[in-house]
Amino acid sequence: MSERPLSVHKLGGTSLGDAERIVRAARLLAGASRRRRVVAVASAMGGATDLLLRAAHEAERGRLRPALRSVAELRSRHEAAAAGIAAATGASVDFGLAPFVELETALSGIALLRERTPRVTDLVASFGERLSVPLLAAALEATGVPARAVDARTFLVTDAAHGAATCDRRRTDPKARRLLGRLLAEGVVPVVTGFVGRTPSGETTTLGRSGSDTTAALLGAALGAREVVIWTDVDGVMTADPRIVPWARLLPRLSYREAAEMTYFGAKVLHFPAVLPAVAARIPLVIRSSFAPDGPGTTISEKGDPRPGIRAVTAVSGLCLLSLDGKGMTGVPGIAARVFQTTARLGVSVVMFSQASSEQNIAIVLPEADRARTAAALVQEFRYEKLVGAIDGVAAKSPIAVVAAVGDGMRGTVGIAAKVFAAVARAGVNVESIAQGSSECNISFAVDEKDRLAAVRALHEAVAS
């Protein structure tokens, strides 16, 4: 008889914020385990990582007593959650003193040296997940489902880039298959710490932003999962930010490309780089709310909605627009290359780029925080062209927002651009710069920040399907 398909379920901090939420999460996992084999990945309880990092900051300043008060607060929160789980389910959770002694020792070392290295910061930050996993495993056991807390450091091998470590798949995948496969074969649900790993020499590391999503994606790819389910506090991916567009609708399906474009241009539901291992393995991602688990959620896979049109409207703020203008740029090769060489040398991310067909204007959109140094570097790079009159100079405008219309259904559909810009024009919004990739998956344009909300609402009303 063939094995049941496997699902990886990641529980975020909001889904594990207190005893009631942890019990709810355990029941979700228990229900999923009746249909498929399950591996769970747990984040820290909501707010725990911030508390840990605050304690490390206090210790670095030599303020050990406030740092230890944070440890006491953390311990109190977890013990209260354990008591609540016990009251609701009869489960027993015993952390023992060891994790807290280790944490206090690390903070004492920081306070003594008045130095907080990335290495010790990762160690301190790891305790959030290391303390939440026993709570979720115990609650799951209380539902009648065998479960085991698993520290990912026993198999997840990374490089030594503390704070944003990269998994060594060649070493990790066989270890994960061996350890977790054995538990799954015994009918046990492994409950794995998200966010953390370990270098080959044994140092604790963390995987950076949305690290628990990264852990779930890595395990999905290593174990050949049928899907990776990300439980969060929203119903799924919407056609626009509901704080801007209250009438935004849930998107039941998206393609990987659409999801990547949306997150790049400001959608907050998913940090797409974190889930790339699952995408590379063509494993569907399902975004669901642990507060409304019966909802359909959003499934992100190779193919999205086949209907023509735009799926969503997104926007990103905090940007500026830099432009180079000049008739002497026409027909001169290498101008754009020099612009990008300059931004690359500075380590500046260019959000959007456009160039007039006459080659008399090049515009780039980048974070406002990088405006001054990038403008100065471009002035220096093109000082000769300015001297001889080939360019008029470098102009800056801020604050700027980029609005993007996203959808695979735009490809080959006549009239999409006309609808986009007609809608924006009706709203009285002036467009500063426009870009569209050859994939035809998005049309993005820069507007003054004060026009961002009007542009998003008008565009969503006119074109989002």
VOTORPA-193727 format. One record per residue (C-alpha): residue number from 1; residue in three letters; x, y, z. Coordinates in nm, 4 decimals. Layout:
% VOTORPA-193727
PT  NUM  ALA  X  Y  Z;
...
END
This chain:
% VOTORPA-193727
PT  1  MET  0.0000  0.0000  0.0000;
PT  2  SER  0.1400  0.3412  -0.0959;
PT  3  GLU  0.2064  0.6019  0.1701;
PT  4  ARG  -0.0385  0.8828  0.2287;
PT  5  PRO  0.0645  1.2192  0.0780;
PT  6  LEU  0.2576  1.4563  0.3020;
PT  7  SER  0.1739  1.8168  0.3924;
PT  8  VAL  0.3941  2.0676  0.5718;
PT  9  HIS  0.2005  2.3108  0.7928;
PT  10  LYS  0.3633  2.6295  0.9196;
PT  11  LEU  0.2076  2.8109  1.2157;
PT  12  GLY  0.2968  3.1790  1.2517;
PT  13  GLY  0.3365  3.3783  1.5700;
PT  14  THR  -0.0176  3.5164  1.5607;
PT  15  SER  -0.1503  3.1602  1.5405;
PT  16  LEU  0.0471  3.0696  1.8545;
PT  17  GLY  -0.0075  3.3859  2.0585;
PT  18  ASP  -0.1567  3.2266  2.3711;
PT  19  ALA  -0.2941  2.8985  2.5061;
PT  20  GLU  -0.6276  2.9291  2.3263;
PT  21  ARG  -0.4600  2.9864  1.9901;
PT  22  ILE  -0.2115  2.7059  2.0433;
PT  23  VAL  -0.4942  2.4632  2.1217;
PT  24  ARG  -0.6768  2.5808  1.8085;
PT  25  ALA  -0.3607  2.5281  1.6031;
PT  26  ALA  -0.3197  2.1777  1.7475;
PT  27  ARG  -0.6747  2.0892  1.6465;
PT  28  LEU  -0.6081  2.2161  1.2934;
PT  29  LEU  -0.3037  1.9903  1.2730;
PT  30  ALA  -0.4992  1.6972  1.4157;
PT  31  GLY  -0.7653  1.7412  1.1471;
PT  32  ALA  -0.5011  1.7629  0.8753;
PT  33  SER  -0.3280  1.4488  1.0067;
PT  34  ARG  -0.6427  1.2447  0.9483;
PT  35  ARG  -0.6146  1.3165  0.5755;
PT  36  ARG  -0.2385  1.3232  0.5206;
PT  37  ARG  0.0910  1.2726  0.6933;
PT  38  VAL  0.1853  1.6026  0.8542;
PT  39  VAL  0.5027  1.7859  0.9463;
PT  40  ALA  0.4423  2.1035  1.1504;
PT  41  VAL  0.6749  2.4034  1.1631;
PT  42  ALA  0.6239  2.6484  1.4497;
PT  43  SER  0.7249  3.0110  1.4858;
PT  44  ALA  0.7831  3.1784  1.8213;
PT  45  MET  0.4789  3.2942  2.0182;
PT  46  GLY  0.3719  3.6373  1.8957;
PT  47  GLY  0.6062  3.9036  2.0350;
PT  48  ALA  0.8557  3.6567  2.1846;
PT  49  THR  1.1389  3.7295  1.9396;
PT  50  ASP  1.1012  4.1048  1.9915;
PT  51  LEU  1.1220  4.0482  2.3667;
PT  52  LEU  1.4372  3.8397  2.3270;
PT  53  LEU  1.6078  4.0965  2.1062;
PT  54  ARG  1.5142  4.3722  2.3502;
PT  55  ALA  1.6776  4.1708  2.6281;
PT  56  ALA  1.9935  4.1336  2.4179;
PT  57  HIS  1.9965  4.5084  2.3509;
PT  58  GLU  1.9652  4.5866  2.7226;
PT  59  ALA  2.2468  4.3422  2.8034;
PT  60  GLU  2.4701  4.5037  2.5423;
PT  61  ARG  2.4268  4.8344  2.7249;
PT  62  GLY  2.5351  4.6659  3.0470;
PT  63  ARG  2.1788  4.6656  3.1822;
PT  64  LEU  2.1630  4.3026  3.2886;
PT  65  ARG  1.8797  4.3446  3.5372;
PT  66  PRO  1.6276  4.4746  3.2784;
PT  67  ALA  1.7458  4.2003  3.0408;
PT  68  LEU  1.6755  3.9337  3.3015;
PT  69  ARG  1.3345  4.0897  3.3670;
PT  70  SER  1.2584  4.0264  3.0002;
PT  71  VAL  1.3600  3.6636  3.0490;
PT  72  ALA  1.1259  3.6423  3.3477;
PT  73  GLU  0.8459  3.7914  3.1375;
PT  74  LEU  0.9149  3.5414  2.8603;
PT  75  ARG  0.9135  3.2541  3.1063;
PT  76  SER  0.5903  3.3783  3.2628;
PT  77  ARG  0.4191  3.3970  2.9230;
PT  78  HIS  0.5174  3.0450  2.8300;
PT  79  GLU  0.4295  2.9011  3.1690;
PT  80  ALA  0.0899  3.0736  3.1508;
PT  81  ALA  0.0375  2.9223  2.8051;
PT  82  ALA  0.1382  2.5797  2.9356;
PT  83  ALA  -0.1091  2.6132  3.2241;
PT  84  GLY  -0.3820  2.7220  2.9844;
PT  85  ILE  -0.3151  2.4275  2.7546;
PT  86  ALA  -0.3238  2.1923  3.0534;
PT  87  ALA  -0.6552  2.3385  3.1692;
PT  88  ALA  -0.8087  2.3052  2.8222;
PT  89  THR  -0.6710  1.9637  2.7272;
PT  90  GLY  -0.5051  1.7984  3.0241;
PT  91  ALA  -0.1662  1.8152  2.8494;
PT  92  SER  0.1458  1.8612  3.0577;
PT  93  VAL  0.4362  2.0776  2.9447;
PT  94  ASP  0.7596  2.0915  3.1419;
PT  95  PHE  1.0285  2.3197  3.0022;
PT  96  GLY  1.2637  2.2609  3.2914;
PT  97  LEU  1.5240  2.5184  3.3858;
PT  98  ALA  1.7774  2.4401  3.1121;
PT  99  PRO  1.6528  2.6767  2.8353;
PT  100  PHE  1.6212  2.9714  3.0698;
PT  101  VAL  1.9588  2.9072  3.2333;
PT  102  GLU  2.1194  2.8970  2.8870;
PT  103  LEU  1.9445  3.2188  2.7886;
PT  104  GLU  2.0458  3.3983  3.1086;
PT  105  THR  2.4047  3.2803  3.0644;
PT  106  ALA  2.4144  3.4211  2.7098;
PT  107  LEU  2.2757  3.7552  2.8263;
PT  108  SER  2.5227  3.7680  3.1161;
PT  109  GLY  2.8081  3.7182  2.8685;
PT  110  ILE  2.6786  4.0011  2.6506;
PT  111  ALA  2.6509  4.2309  2.9530;
PT  112  LEU  2.9994  4.1421  3.0730;
PT  113  LEU  3.1628  4.2154  2.7383;
PT  114  ARG  2.9263  4.4994  2.6409;
PT  115  GLU  2.9273  4.3367  2.2982;
PT  116  ARG  2.6492  4.1625  2.1071;
PT  117  THR  2.7906  3.9719  1.8109;
PT  118  PRO  2.5681  3.8347  1.5327;
PT  119  ARG  2.6550  3.4880  1.6589;
PT  120  VAL  2.5233  3.5439  2.0119;
PT  121  THR  2.2256  3.7431  1.8792;
PT  122  ASP  2.1187  3.4373  1.6811;
PT  123  LEU  2.1523  3.2207  1.9900;
PT  124  VAL  1.9310  3.4544  2.1933;
PT  125  ALA  1.6742  3.4899  1.9133;
PT  126  SER  1.6451  3.1118  1.8743;
PT  127  PHE  1.4749  3.0655  2.2114;
PT  128  GLY  1.1355  3.1852  2.0856;
PT  129  GLU  1.0896  2.8855  1.8584;
PT  130  ARG  1.2641  2.6490  2.0978;
PT  131  LEU  1.0075  2.7367  2.3673;
PT  132  SER  0.6958  2.7389  2.1468;
PT  133  VAL  0.7484  2.3973  1.9881;
PT  134  PRO  0.7026  2.1934  2.3128;
PT  135  LEU  0.3755  2.3790  2.3762;
PT  136  LEU  0.2325  2.2951  2.0341;
PT  137  ALA  0.3560  1.9335  2.0482;
PT  138  ALA  0.1944  1.8821  2.3895;
PT  139  ALA  -0.1347  2.0327  2.2753;
PT  140  LEU  -0.1304  1.8097  1.9674;
PT  141  GLU  -0.0599  1.5010  2.1805;
PT  142  ALA  -0.3650  1.5925  2.3911;
PT  143  THR  -0.5859  1.5605  2.0802;
PT  144  GLY  -0.4804  1.1968  2.0502;
PT  145  VAL  -0.2251  1.2524  1.7751;
PT  146  PRO  0.1287  1.1322  1.8578;
PT  147  ALA  0.3640  1.4303  1.8258;
PT  148  ARG  0.7298  1.5031  1.8930;
PT  149  ALA  0.9053  1.8376  1.9404;
PT  150  VAL  1.2050  1.8516  1.7047;
PT  151  ASP  1.4831  2.1090  1.7214;
PT  152  ALA  1.5692  2.1915  1.3591;
PT  153  ARG  1.9325  2.2358  1.4617;
PT  154  THR  1.9591  1.8568  1.4694;
PT  155  PHE  1.9348  1.8422  1.0903;
PT  156  LEU  1.9203  2.1911  0.9311;
PT  157  VAL  2.2768  2.2835  0.8343;
PT  158  THR  2.3523  2.6391  0.7265;
PT  159  ASP  2.6425  2.8656  0.6448;
PT  160  ALA  2.7756  3.1067  0.9074;
PT  161  ALA  2.5910  3.4184  0.7821;
PT  162  HIS  2.4335  3.4894  1.1200;
PT  163  GLY  2.0996  3.6687  1.1010;
PT  164  ALA  2.0358  3.5593  0.7428;
PT  165  ALA  2.1866  3.2130  0.7104;
PT  166  THR  2.1475  3.0010  0.3968;
PT  167  CYS  2.0616  2.6339  0.4204;
PT  168  ASP  2.3088  2.3799  0.2858;
PT  169  ARG  2.0595  2.1569  0.1046;
PT  170  ARG  2.3196  1.8924  0.0223;
PT  171  ARG  2.3776  1.8269  0.3926;
PT  172  THR  2.0321  1.9097  0.5240;
PT  173  ASP  1.7987  1.7141  0.2958;
PT  174  PRO  1.9337  1.3661  0.3739;
PT  175  LYS  1.9340  1.4403  0.7472;
PT  176  ALA  1.5780  1.5742  0.7334;
PT  177  ARG  1.4551  1.2719  0.5390;
PT  178  ARG  1.6249  1.0368  0.7804;
PT  179  LEU  1.5114  1.1972  1.1069;
PT  180  LEU  1.1640  1.3154  1.0114;
PT  181  GLY  1.0988  1.0143  0.7891;
PT  182  ARG  1.1559  0.7853  1.0849;
PT  183  LEU  0.9035  0.9766  1.2980;
PT  184  LEU  0.6485  0.9853  1.0160;
PT  185  ALA  0.6870  0.6094  0.9644;
PT  186  GLU  0.6023  0.5648  1.3333;
PT  187  GLY  0.2845  0.7684  1.2901;
PT  188  VAL  0.4287  1.0656  1.4799;
PT  189  VAL  0.3774  1.4287  1.3753;
PT  190  PRO  0.7134  1.6104  1.4003;
PT  191  VAL  0.6706  1.9649  1.5346;
PT  192  VAL  0.9819  2.1455  1.4129;
PT  193  THR  1.1349  2.4748  1.5221;
PT  194  GLY  1.1138  2.7270  1.2411;
PT  195  PHE  1.3684  3.0032  1.1803;
PT  196  VAL  1.6722  2.8280  1.3340;
PT  197  GLY  1.9576  2.6123  1.2087;
PT  198  ARG  2.3169  2.5302  1.2907;
PT  199  THR  2.6534  2.5651  1.1207;
PT  200  PRO  2.8688  2.2553  1.0599;
PT  201  SER  3.0726  2.3602  1.3652;
PT  202  GLY  2.7616  2.3699  1.5854;
PT  203  GLU  2.6842  2.7425  1.6121;
PT  204  THR  2.3162  2.8381  1.6227;
PT  205  THR  2.1992  3.0435  1.3240;
PT  206  THR  1.8743  3.2074  1.2153;
PT  207  LEU  1.7332  3.2196  0.8633;
PT  208  GLY  1.6377  3.5865  0.8468;
PT  209  ARG  1.3068  3.7475  0.7594;
PT  210  SER  1.0165  3.4991  0.7491;
PT  211  GLY  1.2599  3.2294  0.8561;
PT  212  SER  0.9849  2.9893  0.9622;
PT  213  ASP  0.8372  3.0097  0.6115;
PT  214  THR  1.1850  2.9238  0.4843;
PT  215  THR  1.2021  2.6192  0.7131;
PT  216  ALA  0.8610  2.4999  0.5926;
PT  217  ALA  0.9581  2.5445  0.2274;
PT  218  LEU  1.2889  2.3626  0.2786;
PT  219  LEU  1.1133  2.0697  0.4462;
PT  220  GLY  0.8467  2.0598  0.1779;
PT  221  ALA  1.1150  2.0328  -0.0882;
PT  222  ALA  1.3282  1.7818  0.1043;
PT  223  LEU  1.0361  1.5510  0.1883;
PT  224  GLY  0.8477  1.5797  -0.1419;
PT  225  ALA  0.5383  1.7326  0.0190;
PT  226  ARG  0.2100  1.7560  -0.1691;
PT  227  GLU  0.1617  2.1114  -0.0349;
PT  228  VAL  0.2982  2.3666  0.2122;
PT  229  VAL  0.0230  2.5307  0.4168;
PT  230  ILE  0.1019  2.8651  0.5788;
PT  231  TRP  -0.1399  2.9422  0.8619;
PT  232  THR  -0.1602  3.3127  0.9358;
PT  233  ASP  -0.4084  3.5754  1.0593;
PT  234  VAL  -0.5557  3.6698  0.7194;
PT  235  ASP  -0.7913  3.4756  0.4932;
PT  236  GLY  -0.5449  3.4609  0.2051;
PT  237  VAL  -0.4196  3.6931  -0.0683;
PT  238  MET  -0.6587  3.9725  -0.1612;
PT  239  THR  -0.7043  4.1680  -0.4844;
PT  240  ALA  -0.5691  4.4729  -0.2963;
PT  241  ASP  -0.4738  4.5746  0.0551;
PT  242  PRO  -0.8116  4.5770  0.2361;
PT  243  ARG  -0.6933  4.8704  0.4475;
PT  244  ILE  -0.6840  5.0738  0.1255;
PT  245  VAL  -0.9628  4.8985  -0.0658;
PT  246  PRO  -1.2228  4.7687  0.1834;
PT  247  TRP  -1.4107  4.5929  -0.0981;
PT  248  ALA  -1.1051  4.3888  -0.2026;
PT  249  ARG  -1.1792  4.0214  -0.2727;
PT  250  LEU  -1.0029  3.6992  -0.1856;
PT  251  LEU  -0.8004  3.5429  -0.4660;
PT  252  PRO  -0.8553  3.1650  -0.4586;
PT  253  ARG  -0.5666  3.0942  -0.6984;
PT  254  LEU  -0.2439  3.2647  -0.8013;
PT  255  SER  0.0544  3.1561  -1.0067;
PT  256  TYR  0.4024  3.1654  -0.8586;
PT  257  ARG  0.4872  3.4513  -1.0944;
PT  258  GLU  0.1851  3.6550  -0.9841;
PT  259  ALA  0.2642  3.6003  -0.6162;
PT  260  ALA  0.6274  3.7022  -0.6705;
PT  261  GLU  0.5257  4.0218  -0.8500;
PT  262  MET  0.2735  4.1081  -0.5797;
PT  263  THR  0.5169  4.0650  -0.2929;
PT  264  TYR  0.7851  4.2603  -0.4789;
PT  265  PHE  0.5417  4.5492  -0.5183;
PT  266  GLY  0.4225  4.5651  -0.1600;
PT  267  ALA  0.1852  4.2770  -0.0771;
PT  268  LYS  0.2618  4.1657  0.2810;
PT  269  VAL  0.0933  3.8247  0.3066;
PT  270  LEU  0.3941  3.6285  0.1834;
PT  271  HIS  0.7681  3.6975  0.1800;
PT  272  PHE  0.8284  3.5244  -0.1506;
PT  273  PRO  1.2068  3.4677  -0.1254;
PT  274  ALA  1.1423  3.2567  0.1853;
PT  275  VAL  0.9378  2.9991  -0.0044;
PT  276  LEU  1.1572  2.9630  -0.3137;
PT  277  PRO  1.2668  2.6058  -0.2245;
PT  278  ALA  0.9030  2.4933  -0.2463;
PT  279  VAL  0.8494  2.6888  -0.5670;
PT  280  ALA  1.1581  2.5312  -0.7250;
PT  281  ALA  1.0140  2.1897  -0.6355;
PT  282  ARG  0.6740  2.2929  -0.7808;
PT  283  ILE  0.4983  2.2415  -0.4487;
PT  284  PRO  0.1753  2.4434  -0.4108;
PT  285  LEU  0.1632  2.6978  -0.1293;
PT  286  VAL  -0.1672  2.7456  0.0529;
PT  287  ILE  -0.2281  3.0618  0.2575;
PT  288  ARG  -0.5033  3.0131  0.5184;
PT  289  SER  -0.6276  3.1827  0.8332;
PT  290  SER  -0.6052  2.9906  1.1591;
PT  291  PHE  -0.8885  3.2147  1.2823;
PT  292  ALA  -1.1190  3.1110  0.9958;
PT  293  PRO  -0.9876  2.7650  0.9018;
PT  294  ASP  -1.2953  2.6672  0.7005;
PT  295  GLY  -1.2283  2.9443  0.4489;
PT  296  PRO  -1.0937  2.8538  0.1049;
PT  297  GLY  -0.7655  3.0428  0.1430;
PT  298  THR  -0.5358  3.1109  -0.1521;
PT  299  THR  -0.3476  2.8413  -0.3417;
PT  300  ILE  -0.0280  2.9510  -0.5152;
PT  301  SER  0.0983  2.7100  -0.7791;
PT  302  GLU  0.2409  2.6957  -1.1293;
PT  303  LYS  -0.0882  2.7946  -1.2895;
PT  304  GLY  -0.3205  3.0604  -1.1561;
PT  305  ASP  -0.6635  3.1693  -1.2742;
PT  306  PRO  -0.6810  3.1128  -1.6528;
PT  307  ARG  -0.9245  3.3992  -1.7129;
PT  308  PRO  -0.7838  3.7070  -1.8905;
PT  309  GLY  -0.7329  4.0255  -1.6936;
PT  310  ILE  -0.5608  4.1751  -1.3929;
PT  311  ARG  -0.5685  3.9790  -1.0672;
PT  312  ALA  -0.4543  4.2358  -0.8130;
PT  313  VAL  -0.3375  4.5888  -0.7509;
PT  314  THR  -0.0500  4.6555  -0.5123;
PT  315  ALA  0.1601  4.9535  -0.4096;
PT  316  VAL  0.4887  5.0246  -0.2347;
PT  317  SER  0.5738  5.3543  -0.0630;
PT  318  GLY  0.8843  5.5230  0.0723;
PT  319  LEU  1.0494  5.5679  -0.2661;
PT  320  CYS  1.2080  5.8425  -0.4749;
PT  321  LEU  1.2534  5.8937  -0.8481;
PT  322  LEU  1.5907  5.9899  -0.9947;
PT  323  SER  1.6119  6.0931  -1.3586;
PT  324  LEU  1.8858  6.1766  -1.6073;
PT  325  ASP  1.7815  6.4035  -1.8933;
PT  326  GLY  1.9689  6.5313  -2.1941;
PT  327  LYS  1.9628  6.5372  -2.5725;
PT  328  GLY  2.3273  6.4291  -2.5778;
PT  329  MET  2.2295  6.0853  -2.4445;
PT  330  THR  2.0589  5.9871  -2.7696;
PT  331  GLY  2.2393  5.7026  -2.9439;
PT  332  VAL  2.5193  5.6900  -2.6863;
PT  333  PRO  2.5752  5.3283  -2.5798;
PT  334  GLY  2.6332  5.2338  -2.2185;
PT  335  ILE  2.4399  5.5094  -2.0378;
PT  336  ALA  2.1928  5.2689  -1.8752;
PT  337  ALA  2.4730  5.0264  -1.7952;
PT  338  ARG  2.6622  5.2987  -1.6087;
PT  339  VAL  2.3502  5.3863  -1.4099;
PT  340  PHE  2.3110  5.0255  -1.2979;
PT  341  GLN  2.6831  4.9859  -1.2312;
PT  342  THR  2.6590  5.2850  -0.9990;
PT  343  THR  2.3599  5.1513  -0.8056;
PT  344  ALA  2.5191  4.8062  -0.7864;
PT  345  ARG  2.8405  4.9523  -0.6478;
PT  346  LEU  2.6370  5.1261  -0.3771;
PT  347  GLY  2.4285  4.8157  -0.3043;
PT  348  VAL  2.1090  5.0042  -0.3879;
PT  349  SER  1.8021  4.8101  -0.5033;
PT  350  VAL  1.6289  4.9646  -0.8062;
PT  351  VAL  1.2549  4.9105  -0.7725;
PT  352  MET  1.1628  5.0306  -1.1228;
PT  353  PHE  1.3441  5.1481  -1.4378;
PT  354  SER  1.2218  5.3215  -1.7499;
PT  355  GLN  1.3853  5.4820  -2.0504;
PT  356  ALA  1.2307  5.7054  -2.3138;
PT  357  SER  1.2437  5.5588  -2.6640;
PT  358  SER  1.4249  5.8751  -2.7738;
PT  359  GLU  1.6929  5.7837  -2.5176;
PT  360  GLN  1.6781  6.1413  -2.3824;
PT  361  ASN  1.5599  6.0333  -2.0385;
PT  362  ILE  1.6381  5.7529  -1.7958;
PT  363  ALA  1.4421  5.7215  -1.4726;
PT  364  ILE  1.4987  5.4888  -1.1785;
PT  365  VAL  1.2885  5.4440  -0.8666;
PT  366  LEU  1.4664  5.3440  -0.5473;
PT  367  PRO  1.4178  5.3626  -0.1692;
PT  368  GLU  1.4033  5.7169  -0.0331;
PT  369  ALA  1.6726  5.6277  0.2199;
PT  370  ASP  1.9186  5.5784  -0.0695;
PT  371  ARG  1.8316  5.8994  -0.2551;
PT  372  ALA  2.1124  6.1317  -0.1424;
PT  373  ARG  2.4058  5.8951  -0.1884;
PT  374  THR  2.2751  5.7580  -0.5196;
PT  375  ALA  2.2136  6.1048  -0.6629;
PT  376  ALA  2.5620  6.2147  -0.5554;
PT  377  ALA  2.7189  5.9051  -0.7102;
PT  378  LEU  2.5336  5.9570  -1.0404;
PT  379  VAL  2.6380  6.3232  -1.0519;
PT  380  GLN  2.9971  6.2085  -1.0086;
PT  381  GLU  2.9607  5.9289  -1.2674;
PT  382  PHE  2.8238  6.1653  -1.5346;
PT  383  ARG  3.0265  6.4756  -1.4447;
PT  384  TYR  3.1945  6.4875  -1.7876;
PT  385  GLU  2.8632  6.4549  -1.9746;
PT  386  LYS  2.7245  6.7381  -1.7627;
PT  387  LEU  3.0310  6.9516  -1.8289;
PT  388  VAL  2.9986  6.9220  -2.2085;
PT  389  GLY  2.6206  6.9621  -2.2022;
PT  390  ALA  2.5335  6.6050  -2.3015;
PT  391  ILE  2.3046  6.5739  -2.0013;
PT  392  ASP  2.1169  6.8399  -1.8074;
PT  393  GLY  2.1871  6.6734  -1.4727;
PT  394  VAL  2.0354  6.4399  -1.2165;
PT  395  ALA  1.6913  6.5341  -1.0848;
PT  396  ALA  1.5269  6.3834  -0.7762;
PT  397  LYS  1.1618  6.3724  -0.6768;
PT  398  SER  1.0086  6.2302  -0.3605;
PT  399  PRO  0.8085  6.0988  -0.1902;
PT  400  ILE  0.7086  5.8570  -0.4628;
PT  401  ALA  0.5005  5.5392  -0.4633;
PT  402  VAL  0.4941  5.2638  -0.7235;
PT  403  VAL  0.1565  5.1140  -0.8093;
PT  404  ALA  0.1439  4.7806  -0.9918;
PT  405  ALA  -0.1318  4.5961  -1.1747;
PT  406  VAL  -0.0465  4.2246  -1.1631;
PT  407  GLY  -0.1842  3.9218  -1.3436;
PT  408  ASP  -0.0843  3.6415  -1.5780;
PT  409  GLY  -0.4152  3.7082  -1.7516;
PT  410  MET  -0.2721  4.0329  -1.8879;
PT  411  ARG  -0.0494  3.8418  -2.1280;
PT  412  GLY  -0.1729  3.8859  -2.4837;
PT  413  THR  -0.4928  4.0620  -2.3709;
PT  414  VAL  -0.5606  4.3681  -2.5845;
PT  415  GLY  -0.6450  4.6951  -2.4119;
PT  416  ILE  -0.5128  4.6262  -2.0617;
PT  417  ALA  -0.2754  4.9241  -2.0582;
PT  418  ALA  -0.5512  5.1501  -2.1900;
PT  419  LYS  -0.7810  5.0458  -1.9043;
PT  420  VAL  -0.5079  5.0972  -1.6472;
PT  421  PHE  -0.4148  5.4485  -1.7471;
PT  422  ALA  -0.7711  5.5578  -1.8267;
PT  423  ALA  -0.8707  5.4601  -1.4720;
PT  424  VAL  -0.5793  5.6501  -1.3213;
PT  425  ALA  -0.6499  5.9555  -1.5362;
PT  426  ARG  -1.0161  5.9611  -1.4277;
PT  427  ALA  -0.8932  5.9738  -1.0674;
PT  428  GLY  -0.6873  6.2836  -1.1502;
PT  429  VAL  -0.3568  6.1081  -1.0822;
PT  430  ASN  -0.0445  6.2126  -1.2709;
PT  431  VAL  0.1884  5.9279  -1.3717;
PT  432  GLU  0.5573  6.0087  -1.3303;
PT  433  SER  0.7092  5.6998  -1.4961;
PT  434  ILE  0.5916  5.3692  -1.6458;
PT  435  ALA  0.7430  5.0196  -1.6777;
PT  436  GLN  0.6138  4.6921  -1.8183;
PT  437  GLY  0.8126  4.3705  -1.8404;
PT  438  SER  0.8187  4.1571  -2.1540;
PT  439  SER  0.6421  3.8825  -1.9557;
PT  440  GLU  0.3339  4.1100  -1.9509;
PT  441  CYS  0.2652  3.9965  -1.5952;
PT  442  ASN  0.2620  4.3483  -1.4526;
PT  443  ILE  0.2290  4.7116  -1.5420;
PT  444  SER  0.3908  4.9357  -1.2833;
PT  445  PHE  0.4010  5.3117  -1.2646;
PT  446  ALA  0.5297  5.5781  -1.0287;
PT  447  VAL  0.3017  5.8415  -0.8766;
PT  448  ASP  0.3359  6.1077  -0.6126;
PT  449  GLU  0.2864  5.9530  -0.2678;
PT  450  LYS  -0.0175  6.1734  -0.2043;
PT  451  ASP  -0.1901  6.0047  -0.5037;
PT  452  ARG  -0.1119  5.6454  -0.4017;
PT  453  LEU  -0.4446  5.5633  -0.2346;
PT  454  ALA  -0.6505  5.7231  -0.5112;
PT  455  ALA  -0.4539  5.5385  -0.7790;
PT  456  VAL  -0.4907  5.1982  -0.6104;
PT  457  ARG  -0.8636  5.2422  -0.5504;
PT  458  ALA  -0.9372  5.3695  -0.9002;
PT  459  LEU  -0.7334  5.0983  -1.0660;
PT  460  HIS  -0.8844  4.8220  -0.8541;
PT  461  GLU  -1.2355  4.9458  -0.9268;
PT  462  ALA  -1.1689  4.9477  -1.2991;
PT  463  VAL  -0.9668  4.6381  -1.3723;
PT  464  ALA  -0.9204  4.3840  -1.0899;
PT  465  SER  -1.1079  4.0684  -1.1867;
END
